[in-house]
Amino acid sequence: MVEDRIRNIEARVESSANLPEGAKAELLELLAALRAELHGVNKEHLERAENASGRVDVPHGETVEDALGGLTSTVTELEATHPRLSDLANRIAVALASIGI
């Protein structure tokens, strides 16, 4: 699932006629580093992160506060156990935001 997302982003970056070459190169480099870093991630941690990233609704019987608490806990754990991965994800988000995506 994560690999599919990375490939999708790479394809969009490579095919974009509106992105400056420097921005393309930076994003592709960051995505390659992210892919490499993901190889060292425990499969269970990766699945928990994927589940948290796809969580847009509050599950039945759960309050918004409970859902946010669970998401916060998952993100905090991921940041603590995989700081380089968290840093790369943040850098990619910043790079995308800087070009208006």
Biopython code that builds the backbone (N, CA, C, O; Angstrom):
import numpy as np
from Bio.PDB.StructureBuilder import StructureBuilder

atoms = [
    (1, "MET", "N", (0.813, -1.190, 0.000)),
    (1, "MET", "CA", (0.000, 0.000, 0.000)),
    (1, "MET", "C", (0.861, 1.260, 0.000)),
    (1, "MET", "O", (0.627, 2.164, -0.802)),
    (2, "VAL", "N", (1.843, 1.332, 0.879)),
    (2, "VAL", "CA", (2.727, 2.495, 0.933)),
    (2, "VAL", "C", (3.549, 2.570, -0.354)),
    (2, "VAL", "O", (3.732, 3.648, -0.919)),
    (3, "GLU", "N", (4.040, 1.427, -0.809)),
    (3, "GLU", "CA", (4.823, 1.411, -2.046)),
    (3, "GLU", "C", (3.988, 1.921, -3.218)),
    (3, "GLU", "O", (4.499, 2.642, -4.075)),
    (4, "ASP", "N", (2.718, 1.555, -3.261)),
    (4, "ASP", "CA", (1.832, 2.049, -4.318)),
    (4, "ASP", "C", (1.693, 3.568, -4.248)),
    (4, "ASP", "O", (1.703, 4.246, -5.275)),
    (5, "ARG", "N", (1.566, 4.093, -3.043)),
    (5, "ARG", "CA", (1.457, 5.552, -2.874)),
    (5, "ARG", "C", (2.725, 6.247, -3.336)),
    (5, "ARG", "O", (2.666, 7.285, -3.995)),
    (6, "ILE", "N", (3.874, 5.676, -2.990)),
    (6, "ILE", "CA", (5.141, 6.273, -3.393)),
    (6, "ILE", "C", (5.252, 6.268, -4.916)),
    (6, "ILE", "O", (5.613, 7.282, -5.513)),
    (7, "ARG", "N", (4.946, 5.137, -5.546)),
    (7, "ARG", "CA", (5.000, 5.064, -7.013)),
    (7, "ARG", "C", (4.048, 6.069, -7.656)),
    (7, "ARG", "O", (4.392, 6.701, -8.655)),
    (8, "ASN", "N", (2.856, 6.217, -7.087)),
    (8, "ASN", "CA", (1.875, 7.161, -7.614)),
    (8, "ASN", "C", (2.409, 8.594, -7.547)),
    (8, "ASN", "O", (2.301, 9.351, -8.512)),
    (9, "ILE", "N", (2.981, 8.954, -6.406)),
    (9, "ILE", "CA", (3.537, 10.302, -6.252)),
    (9, "ILE", "C", (4.702, 10.504, -7.216)),
    (9, "ILE", "O", (4.807, 11.549, -7.858)),
    (10, "GLU", "N", (5.579, 9.501, -7.316)),
    (10, "GLU", "CA", (6.712, 9.615, -8.242)),
    (10, "GLU", "C", (6.229, 9.842, -9.682)),
    (10, "GLU", "O", (6.760, 10.696, -10.392)),
    (11, "ALA", "N", (5.236, 9.085, -10.097)),
    (11, "ALA", "CA", (4.714, 9.219, -11.461)),
    (11, "ALA", "C", (4.149, 10.611, -11.697)),
    (11, "ALA", "O", (4.360, 11.201, -12.756)),
    (12, "ARG", "N", (3.434, 11.131, -10.713)),
    (12, "ARG", "CA", (2.866, 12.472, -10.853)),
    (12, "ARG", "C", (3.953, 13.538, -10.903)),
    (12, "ARG", "O", (3.873, 14.482, -11.689)),
    (13, "VAL", "N", (4.955, 13.383, -10.070)),
    (13, "VAL", "CA", (6.059, 14.350, -10.054)),
    (13, "VAL", "C", (6.788, 14.313, -11.395)),
    (13, "VAL", "O", (7.047, 15.356, -11.995)),
    (14, "GLU", "N", (7.120, 13.100, -11.866)),
    (14, "GLU", "CA", (7.867, 12.962, -13.119)),
    (14, "GLU", "C", (7.095, 13.502, -14.316)),
    (14, "GLU", "O", (7.690, 14.057, -15.239)),
    (15, "SER", "N", (5.775, 13.342, -14.306)),
    (15, "SER", "CA", (4.982, 13.747, -15.468)),
    (15, "SER", "C", (4.518, 15.207, -15.409)),
    (15, "SER", "O", (3.944, 15.713, -16.374)),
    (16, "SER", "N", (4.758, 15.871, -14.305)),
    (16, "SER", "CA", (4.298, 17.252, -14.164)),
    (16, "SER", "C", (5.137, 18.208, -15.007)),
    (16, "SER", "O", (6.357, 18.293, -14.865)),
    (17, "ALA", "N", (4.451, 18.912, -15.875)),
    (17, "ALA", "CA", (5.134, 19.909, -16.705)),
    (17, "ALA", "C", (5.296, 21.231, -15.967)),
    (17, "ALA", "O", (6.074, 22.088, -16.387)),
    (18, "ASN", "N", (4.564, 21.400, -14.868)),
    (18, "ASN", "CA", (4.569, 22.673, -14.144)),
    (18, "ASN", "C", (5.590, 22.753, -13.015)),
    (18, "ASN", "O", (5.823, 23.835, -12.475)),
    (19, "LEU", "N", (6.194, 21.648, -12.655)),
    (19, "LEU", "CA", (7.171, 21.661, -11.567)),
    (19, "LEU", "C", (8.558, 22.021, -12.083)),
    (19, "LEU", "O", (9.010, 21.477, -13.091)),
    (20, "PRO", "N", (9.226, 22.928, -11.403)),
    (20, "PRO", "CA", (10.609, 23.221, -11.775)),
    (20, "PRO", "C", (11.478, 21.966, -11.589)),
    (20, "PRO", "O", (11.225, 21.147, -10.706)),
    (21, "GLU", "N", (12.483, 21.837, -12.422)),
    (21, "GLU", "CA", (13.336, 20.644, -12.368)),
    (21, "GLU", "C", (13.968, 20.448, -10.987)),
    (21, "GLU", "O", (14.122, 19.314, -10.533)),
    (22, "GLY", "N", (14.329, 21.534, -10.325)),
    (22, "GLY", "CA", (14.911, 21.423, -8.987)),
    (22, "GLY", "C", (13.946, 20.821, -7.982)),
    (22, "GLY", "O", (14.338, 20.004, -7.149)),
    (23, "ALA", "N", (12.681, 21.226, -8.059)),
    (23, "ALA", "CA", (11.655, 20.685, -7.164)),
    (23, "ALA", "C", (11.405, 19.217, -7.469)),
    (23, "ALA", "O", (11.233, 18.406, -6.559)),
    (24, "LYS", "N", (11.384, 18.878, -8.756)),
    (24, "LYS", "CA", (11.205, 17.470, -9.141)),
    (24, "LYS", "C", (12.329, 16.615, -8.571)),
    (24, "LYS", "O", (12.093, 15.566, -7.972)),
    (25, "ALA", "N", (13.553, 17.088, -8.770)),
    (25, "ALA", "CA", (14.714, 16.330, -8.289)),
    (25, "ALA", "C", (14.675, 16.154, -6.776)),
    (25, "ALA", "O", (14.952, 15.069, -6.266)),
    (26, "GLU", "N", (14.332, 17.219, -6.061)),
    (26, "GLU", "CA", (14.269, 17.148, -4.597)),
    (26, "GLU", "C", (13.210, 16.138, -4.146)),
    (26, "GLU", "O", (13.468, 15.301, -3.281)),
    (27, "LEU", "N", (12.029, 16.226, -4.736)),
    (27, "LEU", "CA", (10.958, 15.318, -4.344)),
    (27, "LEU", "C", (11.304, 13.864, -4.669)),
    (27, "LEU", "O", (11.063, 12.973, -3.855)),
    (28, "LEU", "N", (11.864, 13.623, -5.846)),
    (28, "LEU", "CA", (12.219, 12.249, -6.223)),
    (28, "LEU", "C", (13.311, 11.696, -5.309)),
    (28, "LEU", "O", (13.309, 10.511, -4.975)),
    (29, "GLU", "N", (14.237, 12.556, -4.911)),
    (29, "GLU", "CA", (15.293, 12.134, -3.985)),
    (29, "GLU", "C", (14.702, 11.789, -2.612)),
    (29, "GLU", "O", (15.063, 10.778, -2.008)),
    (30, "LEU", "N", (13.801, 12.631, -2.134)),
    (30, "LEU", "CA", (13.159, 12.370, -0.839)),
    (30, "LEU", "C", (12.320, 11.094, -0.893)),
    (30, "LEU", "O", (12.310, 10.323, 0.067)),
    (31, "LEU", "N", (11.625, 10.865, -1.986)),
    (31, "LEU", "CA", (10.815, 9.650, -2.123)),
    (31, "LEU", "C", (11.693, 8.399, -2.170)),
    (31, "LEU", "O", (11.331, 7.362, -1.613)),
    (32, "ALA", "N", (12.835, 8.497, -2.827)),
    (32, "ALA", "CA", (13.772, 7.369, -2.851)),
    (32, "ALA", "C", (14.307, 7.087, -1.451)),
    (32, "ALA", "O", (14.436, 5.928, -1.057)),
    (33, "ALA", "N", (14.617, 8.136, -0.706)),
    (33, "ALA", "CA", (15.092, 7.962, 0.673)),
    (33, "ALA", "C", (13.993, 7.358, 1.543)),
    (33, "ALA", "O", (14.264, 6.503, 2.386)),
    (34, "LEU", "N", (12.754, 7.802, 1.338)),
    (34, "LEU", "CA", (11.628, 7.250, 2.088)),
    (34, "LEU", "C", (11.472, 5.765, 1.798)),
    (34, "LEU", "O", (11.288, 4.970, 2.720)),
    (35, "ARG", "N", (11.543, 5.386, 0.533)),
    (35, "ARG", "CA", (11.426, 3.977, 0.147)),
    (35, "ARG", "C", (12.512, 3.147, 0.831)),
    (35, "ARG", "O", (12.234, 2.073, 1.365)),
    (36, "ALA", "N", (13.741, 3.642, 0.812)),
    (36, "ALA", "CA", (14.851, 2.927, 1.442)),
    (36, "ALA", "C", (14.633, 2.793, 2.945)),
    (36, "ALA", "O", (14.890, 1.736, 3.522)),
    (37, "GLU", "N", (14.167, 3.849, 3.568)),
    (37, "GLU", "CA", (13.936, 3.837, 5.019)),
    (37, "GLU", "C", (12.823, 2.861, 5.390)),
    (37, "GLU", "O", (12.878, 2.232, 6.446)),
    (38, "LEU", "N", (11.829, 2.733, 4.542)),
    (38, "LEU", "CA", (10.707, 1.844, 4.829)),
    (38, "LEU", "C", (11.111, 0.375, 4.882)),
    (38, "LEU", "O", (10.439, -0.433, 5.522)),
    (39, "HIS", "N", (12.211, 0.028, 4.208)),
    (39, "HIS", "CA", (12.661, -1.362, 4.234)),
    (39, "HIS", "C", (13.071, -1.805, 5.637)),
    (39, "HIS", "O", (13.047, -2.998, 5.940)),
    (40, "GLY", "N", (13.444, -0.858, 6.492)),
    (40, "GLY", "CA", (13.849, -1.195, 7.844)),
    (40, "GLY", "C", (12.732, -1.116, 8.869)),
    (40, "GLY", "O", (12.971, -1.312, 10.060)),
    (41, "VAL", "N", (11.515, -0.830, 8.422)),
    (41, "VAL", "CA", (10.397, -0.653, 9.346)),
    (41, "VAL", "C", (9.720, -1.995, 9.602)),
    (41, "VAL", "O", (9.445, -2.759, 8.676)),
    (42, "ASN", "N", (9.463, -2.260, 10.862)),
    (42, "ASN", "CA", (8.731, -3.444, 11.268)),
    (42, "ASN", "C", (7.370, -3.445, 10.580)),
    (42, "ASN", "O", (6.680, -2.425, 10.561)),
    (43, "LYS", "N", (6.984, -4.585, 10.016)),
    (43, "LYS", "CA", (5.730, -4.672, 9.258)),
    (43, "LYS", "C", (4.522, -4.272, 10.105)),
    (43, "LYS", "O", (3.604, -3.628, 9.599)),
    (44, "GLU", "N", (4.510, -4.640, 11.372)),
    (44, "GLU", "CA", (3.395, -4.283, 12.261)),
    (44, "GLU", "C", (3.311, -2.769, 12.440)),
    (44, "GLU", "O", (2.218, -2.202, 12.412)),
    (45, "HIS", "N", (4.452, -2.114, 12.622)),
    (45, "HIS", "CA", (4.458, -0.656, 12.764)),
    (45, "HIS", "C", (3.947, 0.003, 11.491)),
    (45, "HIS", "O", (3.190, 0.973, 11.543)),
    (46, "LEU", "N", (4.365, -0.527, 10.353)),
    (46, "LEU", "CA", (3.941, 0.033, 9.079)),
    (46, "LEU", "C", (2.434, -0.107, 8.892)),
    (46, "LEU", "O", (1.777, 0.822, 8.424)),
    (47, "GLU", "N", (1.890, -1.255, 9.253)),
    (47, "GLU", "CA", (0.442, -1.465, 9.140)),
    (47, "GLU", "C", (-0.326, -0.524, 10.067)),
    (47, "GLU", "O", (-1.367, 0.012, 9.686)),
    (48, "ARG", "N", (0.179, -0.325, 11.272)),
    (48, "ARG", "CA", (-0.487, 0.600, 12.200)),
    (48, "ARG", "C", (-0.461, 2.024, 11.667)),
    (48, "ARG", "O", (-1.442, 2.758, 11.791)),
    (49, "ALA", "N", (0.663, 2.414, 11.073)),
    (49, "ALA", "CA", (0.766, 3.758, 10.501)),
    (49, "ALA", "C", (-0.185, 3.910, 9.310)),
    (49, "ALA", "O", (-0.827, 4.949, 9.158)),
    (50, "GLU", "N", (-0.275, 2.880, 8.471)),
    (50, "GLU", "CA", (-1.193, 2.930, 7.334)),
    (50, "GLU", "C", (-2.635, 3.032, 7.808)),
    (50, "GLU", "O", (-3.423, 3.798, 7.254)),
    (51, "ASN", "N", (-2.978, 2.264, 8.830)),
    (51, "ASN", "CA", (-4.335, 2.325, 9.364)),
    (51, "ASN", "C", (-4.637, 3.707, 9.937)),
    (51, "ASN", "O", (-5.735, 4.234, 9.757)),
    (52, "ALA", "N", (-3.669, 4.284, 10.619)),
    (52, "ALA", "CA", (-3.877, 5.608, 11.195)),
    (52, "ALA", "C", (-4.003, 6.662, 10.108)),
    (52, "ALA", "O", (-4.806, 7.587, 10.233)),
    (53, "SER", "N", (-3.219, 6.533, 9.043)),
    (53, "SER", "CA", (-3.258, 7.552, 7.983)),
    (53, "SER", "C", (-4.562, 7.508, 7.207)),
    (53, "SER", "O", (-4.984, 8.521, 6.649)),
    (54, "GLY", "N", (-5.202, 6.354, 7.165)),
    (54, "GLY", "CA", (-6.457, 6.247, 6.435)),
    (54, "GLY", "C", (-7.680, 6.513, 7.276)),
    (54, "GLY", "O", (-8.804, 6.380, 6.793)),
    (55, "ARG", "N", (-7.487, 6.880, 8.505)),
    (55, "ARG", "CA", (-8.590, 7.051, 9.444)),
    (55, "ARG", "C", (-9.180, 8.451, 9.338)),
    (55, "ARG", "O", (-8.613, 9.415, 9.852)),
    (56, "VAL", "N", (-10.313, 8.552, 8.672)),
    (56, "VAL", "CA", (-10.946, 9.857, 8.518)),
    (56, "VAL", "C", (-12.261, 9.942, 9.263)),
    (56, "VAL", "O", (-12.765, 11.037, 9.512)),
    (57, "ASP", "N", (-12.814, 8.812, 9.616)),
    (57, "ASP", "CA", (-14.077, 8.785, 10.348)),
    (57, "ASP", "C", (-13.828, 8.328, 11.775)),
    (57, "ASP", "O", (-12.868, 7.611, 12.057)),
    (58, "VAL", "N", (-14.692, 8.748, 12.650)),
    (58, "VAL", "CA", (-14.641, 8.285, 14.027)),
    (58, "VAL", "C", (-15.401, 6.965, 14.073)),
    (58, "VAL", "O", (-16.586, 6.926, 13.743)),
    (59, "PRO", "N", (-14.731, 5.869, 14.482)),
    (59, "PRO", "CA", (-15.411, 4.586, 14.531)),
    (59, "PRO", "C", (-16.642, 4.631, 15.439)),
    (59, "PRO", "O", (-16.683, 5.379, 16.417)),
    (60, "HIS", "N", (-17.638, 3.820, 15.098)),
    (60, "HIS", "CA", (-18.870, 3.745, 15.878)),
    (60, "HIS", "C", (-18.545, 3.424, 17.338)),
    (60, "HIS", "O", (-17.760, 2.520, 17.625)),
    (61, "GLY", "N", (-19.142, 4.155, 18.229)),
    (61, "GLY", "CA", (-18.937, 3.922, 19.658)),
    (61, "GLY", "C", (-17.724, 4.627, 20.230)),
    (61, "GLY", "O", (-17.439, 4.495, 21.420)),
    (62, "GLU", "N", (-17.008, 5.372, 19.408)),
    (62, "GLU", "CA", (-15.823, 6.075, 19.871)),
    (62, "GLU", "C", (-16.078, 7.574, 19.793)),
    (62, "GLU", "O", (-16.713, 8.055, 18.854)),
    (63, "THR", "N", (-15.586, 8.299, 20.771)),
    (63, "THR", "CA", (-15.728, 9.754, 20.720)),
    (63, "THR", "C", (-14.618, 10.327, 19.838)),
    (63, "THR", "O", (-13.632, 9.647, 19.552)),
    (64, "VAL", "N", (-14.781, 11.556, 19.418)),
    (64, "VAL", "CA", (-13.748, 12.227, 18.633)),
    (64, "VAL", "C", (-12.457, 12.282, 19.440)),
    (64, "VAL", "O", (-11.371, 12.077, 18.898)),
    (65, "GLU", "N", (-12.576, 12.556, 20.730)),
    (65, "GLU", "CA", (-11.394, 12.635, 21.592)),
    (65, "GLU", "C", (-10.668, 11.293, 21.642)),
    (65, "GLU", "O", (-9.438, 11.251, 21.612)),
    (66, "ASP", "N", (-11.432, 10.184, 21.720)),
    (66, "ASP", "CA", (-10.816, 8.857, 21.728)),
    (66, "ASP", "C", (-10.084, 8.599, 20.414)),
    (66, "ASP", "O", (-8.959, 8.100, 20.410)),
    (67, "ALA", "N", (-10.733, 8.943, 19.297)),
    (67, "ALA", "CA", (-10.128, 8.722, 17.988)),
    (67, "ALA", "C", (-8.853, 9.542, 17.837)),
    (67, "ALA", "O", (-7.840, 9.030, 17.362)),
    (68, "LEU", "N", (-8.897, 10.818, 18.240)),
    (68, "LEU", "CA", (-7.711, 11.660, 18.164)),
    (68, "LEU", "C", (-6.608, 11.162, 19.090)),
    (68, "LEU", "O", (-5.426, 11.214, 18.752)),
    (69, "GLY", "N", (-7.007, 10.683, 20.252)),
    (69, "GLY", "CA", (-6.024, 10.134, 21.185)),
    (69, "GLY", "C", (-5.314, 8.932, 20.605)),
    (69, "GLY", "O", (-4.099, 8.793, 20.741)),
    (70, "GLY", "N", (-6.078, 8.055, 19.952)),
    (70, "GLY", "CA", (-5.476, 6.886, 19.307)),
    (70, "GLY", "C", (-4.544, 7.274, 18.177)),
    (70, "GLY", "O", (-3.462, 6.705, 18.033)),
    (71, "LEU", "N", (-4.960, 8.237, 17.378)),
    (71, "LEU", "CA", (-4.127, 8.707, 16.274)),
    (71, "LEU", "C", (-2.856, 9.358, 16.809)),
    (71, "LEU", "O", (-1.763, 9.094, 16.307)),
    (72, "THR", "N", (-2.995, 10.199, 17.816)),
    (72, "THR", "CA", (-1.838, 10.858, 18.418)),
    (72, "THR", "C", (-0.867, 9.839, 18.985)),
    (72, "THR", "O", (0.345, 9.971, 18.819)),
    (73, "SER", "N", (-1.393, 8.829, 19.649)),
    (73, "SER", "CA", (-0.560, 7.783, 20.217)),
    (73, "SER", "C", (0.224, 7.040, 19.138)),
    (73, "SER", "O", (1.413, 6.769, 19.303)),
    (74, "THR", "N", (-0.438, 6.718, 18.046)),
    (74, "THR", "CA", (0.215, 6.009, 16.945)),
    (74, "THR", "C", (1.319, 6.863, 16.330)),
    (74, "THR", "O", (2.417, 6.370, 16.069)),
    (75, "VAL", "N", (1.029, 8.137, 16.099)),
    (75, "VAL", "CA", (2.028, 9.039, 15.509)),
    (75, "VAL", "C", (3.205, 9.214, 16.460)),
    (75, "VAL", "O", (4.356, 9.180, 16.026)),
    (76, "THR", "N", (2.941, 9.398, 17.732)),
    (76, "THR", "CA", (4.011, 9.564, 18.722)),
    (76, "THR", "C", (4.906, 8.333, 18.761)),
    (76, "THR", "O", (6.131, 8.445, 18.814)),
    (77, "GLU", "N", (4.282, 7.158, 18.734)),
    (77, "GLU", "CA", (5.057, 5.911, 18.744)),
    (77, "GLU", "C", (5.910, 5.789, 17.490)),
    (77, "GLU", "O", (7.078, 5.405, 17.560)),
    (78, "LEU", "N", (5.324, 6.115, 16.343)),
    (78, "LEU", "CA", (6.073, 6.045, 15.090)),
    (78, "LEU", "C", (7.251, 7.014, 15.109)),
    (78, "LEU", "O", (8.353, 6.658, 14.693)),
    (79, "GLU", "N", (7.027, 8.229, 15.588)),
    (79, "GLU", "CA", (8.107, 9.208, 15.666)),
    (79, "GLU", "C", (9.225, 8.732, 16.590)),
    (79, "GLU", "O", (10.404, 8.949, 16.308)),
    (80, "ALA", "N", (8.854, 8.084, 17.693)),
    (80, "ALA", "CA", (9.854, 7.610, 18.652)),
    (80, "ALA", "C", (10.635, 6.412, 18.117)),
    (80, "ALA", "O", (11.843, 6.310, 18.326)),
    (81, "THR", "N", (9.943, 5.509, 17.428)),
    (81, "THR", "CA", (10.608, 4.293, 16.960)),
    (81, "THR", "C", (11.295, 4.468, 15.610)),
    (81, "THR", "O", (12.223, 3.726, 15.287)),
    (82, "HIS", "N", (10.852, 5.436, 14.825)),
    (82, "HIS", "CA", (11.408, 5.644, 13.485)),
    (82, "HIS", "C", (11.579, 7.144, 13.200)),
    (82, "HIS", "O", (10.886, 7.699, 12.347)),
    (83, "PRO", "N", (12.499, 7.792, 13.915)),
    (83, "PRO", "CA", (12.640, 9.238, 13.754)),
    (83, "PRO", "C", (13.058, 9.657, 12.343)),
    (83, "PRO", "O", (12.621, 10.701, 11.858)),
    (84, "ARG", "N", (13.883, 8.871, 11.691)),
    (84, "ARG", "CA", (14.308, 9.233, 10.329)),
    (84, "ARG", "C", (13.125, 9.147, 9.364)),
    (84, "ARG", "O", (12.969, 10.002, 8.492)),
    (85, "LEU", "N", (12.308, 8.134, 9.517)),
    (85, "LEU", "CA", (11.124, 7.989, 8.678)),
    (85, "LEU", "C", (10.178, 9.167, 8.890)),
    (85, "LEU", "O", (9.648, 9.723, 7.928)),
    (86, "SER", "N", (9.971, 9.538, 10.126)),
    (86, "SER", "CA", (9.110, 10.686, 10.445)),
    (86, "SER", "C", (9.671, 11.958, 9.845)),
    (86, "SER", "O", (8.927, 12.781, 9.311)),
    (87, "ASP", "N", (10.996, 12.123, 9.934)),
    (87, "ASP", "CA", (11.636, 13.311, 9.373)),
    (87, "ASP", "C", (11.453, 13.358, 7.850)),
    (87, "ASP", "O", (11.153, 14.414, 7.293)),
    (88, "LEU", "N", (11.632, 12.227, 7.190)),
    (88, "LEU", "CA", (11.468, 12.192, 5.737)),
    (88, "LEU", "C", (10.030, 12.513, 5.335)),
    (88, "LEU", "O", (9.804, 13.273, 4.393)),
    (89, "ALA", "N", (9.069, 11.944, 6.036)),
    (89, "ALA", "CA", (7.666, 12.226, 5.731)),
    (89, "ALA", "C", (7.373, 13.718, 5.901)),
    (89, "ALA", "O", (6.659, 14.313, 5.094)),
    (90, "ASN", "N", (7.920, 14.305, 6.939)),
    (90, "ASN", "CA", (7.733, 15.741, 7.167)),
    (90, "ASN", "C", (8.386, 16.558, 6.057)),
    (90, "ASN", "O", (7.791, 17.515, 5.560)),
    (91, "ARG", "N", (9.593, 16.192, 5.668)),
    (91, "ARG", "CA", (10.291, 16.925, 4.605)),
    (91, "ARG", "C", (9.545, 16.832, 3.276)),
    (91, "ARG", "O", (9.500, 17.801, 2.518)),
    (92, "ILE", "N", (8.962, 15.672, 2.995)),
    (92, "ILE", "CA", (8.177, 15.518, 1.773)),
    (92, "ILE", "C", (6.943, 16.405, 1.834)),
    (92, "ILE", "O", (6.608, 17.072, 0.855)),
    (93, "ALA", "N", (6.265, 16.416, 2.978)),
    (93, "ALA", "CA", (5.076, 17.263, 3.141)),
    (93, "ALA", "C", (5.435, 18.735, 2.966)),
    (93, "ALA", "O", (4.692, 19.478, 2.325)),
    (94, "VAL", "N", (6.547, 19.159, 3.521)),
    (94, "VAL", "CA", (6.982, 20.553, 3.395)),
    (94, "VAL", "C", (7.321, 20.878, 1.938)),
    (94, "VAL", "O", (6.962, 21.943, 1.434)),
    (95, "ALA", "N", (8.016, 19.952, 1.265)),
    (95, "ALA", "CA", (8.371, 20.189, -0.137)),
    (95, "ALA", "C", (7.115, 20.303, -1.006)),
    (95, "ALA", "O", (7.036, 21.171, -1.875)),
    (96, "LEU", "N", (6.145, 19.432, -0.771)),
    (96, "LEU", "CA", (4.895, 19.484, -1.523)),
    (96, "LEU", "C", (4.135, 20.784, -1.220)),
    (96, "LEU", "O", (3.594, 21.417, -2.127)),
    (97, "ALA", "N", (4.099, 21.167, 0.035)),
    (97, "ALA", "CA", (3.398, 22.402, 0.426)),
    (97, "ALA", "C", (4.066, 23.624, -0.190)),
    (97, "ALA", "O", (3.390, 24.584, -0.559)),
    (98, "SER", "N", (5.375, 23.590, -0.301)),
    (98, "SER", "CA", (6.084, 24.747, -0.843)),
    (98, "SER", "C", (5.810, 24.975, -2.321)),
    (98, "SER", "O", (6.026, 26.070, -2.838)),
    (99, "ILE", "N", (5.332, 23.934, -3.001)),
    (99, "ILE", "CA", (4.975, 24.108, -4.419)),
    (99, "ILE", "C", (3.452, 24.121, -4.606)),
    (99, "ILE", "O", (2.948, 24.033, -5.726)),
    (100, "GLY", "N", (2.742, 24.233, -3.491)),
    (100, "GLY", "CA", (1.299, 24.403, -3.563)),
    (100, "GLY", "C", (0.486, 23.131, -3.666)),
    (100, "GLY", "O", (-0.671, 23.158, -4.087)),
    (101, "ILE", "N", (1.082, 22.025, -3.286)),
    (101, "ILE", "CA", (0.345, 20.745, -3.331)),
    (101, "ILE", "C", (-0.025, 20.316, -1.933)),
    (101, "ILE", "O", (-0.647, 19.269, -1.752)),
]
sb = StructureBuilder()
sb.init_structure("model")
sb.init_model(0)
sb.init_chain("A")
sb.init_seg("    ")
for serial, (resi, resn, name, xyz) in enumerate(atoms, 1):
    if name == "N":
        sb.init_residue(resn, " ", resi, " ")
    sb.init_atom(name, np.array(xyz, "f"), 0.0, 1.0, " ", f" {name:<3s}", serial, name[0])
structure = sb.get_structure()
